[in-house]
């Protein structure tokens, strides 16, 4: 059986060969290297329940319940693989009987539809590119990596379509451009065209990085950061889009937590679409939002936008209505009466 370090390396290589995302593999590596460091094990055969207890106790010193659960899930996948490969003795997993920790639902900011304009205007006060990014978040509901990956060639305003690469599933989707988003993108492209020499090139990012701060010498002879340059870097993608979003939300008067970013806009846009369509039918509205978010299951969409259709259906069925309408019929035998 291999050393633990060799087993980990082989597992990470296997995950890469199976096509797992680079971010997933990086998280796997962080968990397993921490296991190796904390326990001091050299041999993978010695991973047992005591080893897991030691590792989990260390995690609890720096991680919350959600992060601990993520580490545990990563460890569970590795142990299952290692047992199949013969790196860990076959039999019960050392994780057997270990529960996942309860995670309290986090409060997430939801921008109401009537505040979309305020957030867009706040973004524009910093830069026209920032307004375009916020518009893509609200009206196209893309994840951060998907929004910043868009290129000029992906956009066809005449056809009202935009090609999006869905990073989680590696699918490519040609999505419709709503009239609201179309107006915002035309506004942005006019600015973009005026800001760069020549015409926009197909390989340029649709939402490019801006030129960074310059270091200049002040009157006292010290180097300080200048105001940000107004120029754009068409071949460089935005490095911190969440900062753009937080600045816009703050400028619109929202209390901004450390977890707010593109998902805040994505979630807000999706909930607004659901609320607009729900009068046509709950299930149909939910499925429409599911396709916009590229979720695999509607239950994921329900949690994401903060609704529970089962509860809504329950409330519609029983609020101010009889629970047992059949008992109201004249020909029903009364409960509790015994036959002679």
Secondary structure, 3 states (H helix, E strand, C coil): CCEHHHHHHHHHHHHHHCCCCHHHHHHHHHHHHHHHHHHCCCEHHHCCHHHHHHHHHHHCCCCCHHHHHHHHHHHHHHHHHHHHHCCCCCCCCCCCCCCCCCCCCCCCCCCCHHHHHHHHHHHHCCCHHHHHHHHHHHHCCCCHHHHHCCEHHHEECCCCEEEEEECCCCEEEEEECCHHHHHHHHHHHHHHHHHCCCCCCCCCECCEEECCCCEEECCCCCEEECCCCCCEEEEEECCCHHHHHHHHHHHCCCCCCCCCCHHHHHHHHHHHHHHHHHHHCHHHHHHHHHHHHCCCCHHHHHHHHCCCHHHHHHHHHHCCCCCCHHHHCCCCCCCCCCCC
